[in-house]
């Protein structure tokens, strides 16, 4: 059983306003978002595109609701930009996260990514790195991880993601093999692995002791099948309802919680399910997920 004292449960703001498609949830304010997170029983969140960029302003808003910042997405371009450019932006993000008390940063390589392309089929156009690119990529991650840990006391967690260069179990395996466990950890996301028909339990069991951040995301397989059959993009799938919260899709999270418990997982678990908030009311789904997790994980 997961240790309640070691686990912090949060939720991502992307259910209220989508970062990649800002028209989804454009009507939802930052204040509504964080108020409803607290109302639904969560202790923190990741950073969304409507969050204040000044530390004191954000901290005050969160303190009023007894919320914390768990993590923030960071896009790397290790294959397509000079390292010093990526590093400069990485320092800025780490400084902000440290000021907010966060202990992890979620990195995803966005060179050649198709996740944000509205007309590109997500199942057919994913970029595959060659050996030279793998070496550059892994070396860059190791350097960034060292900066995060040694300079800011923050762990770099890598977010495997549909439509990017690290999507499959095989690609996750190679990344983990080529990077330093001291500086590079895994952000485990059940939904993205289920989406591309990978064995998420296999990935979880292999790397349970190297996972430092968890996204709890469920999928609707009928929508995934439509995306594949009709050659649709990742973003169009999101609009159609590819993702949903734990307890509303097909993933059984009980075995996931069991493996994490056996590994003595400590840290944040974040409910993340980007949907159209006009269809899937964010507060309603946040409460639904919270109830399911309480019943299933006893936290």
PyMOL commands that set and color helices and strands:
alter all, ss='L'
color gray80, all
select helices_A, chain A and resi 13-15+30-39+55-64+83-99+131-152+169-178+190-195+200-210+221-229+234-240+254-262+282-297
alter helices_A, ss='H'
color red, helices_A
select strands_A, chain A and resi 7-11+44-46+68-71+73-76+104-109+155-159+184-189+211-216+218-219+243-244+267-271
alter strands_A, ss='S'
color yellow, strands_A
deselect
rebuild
show_as cartoon
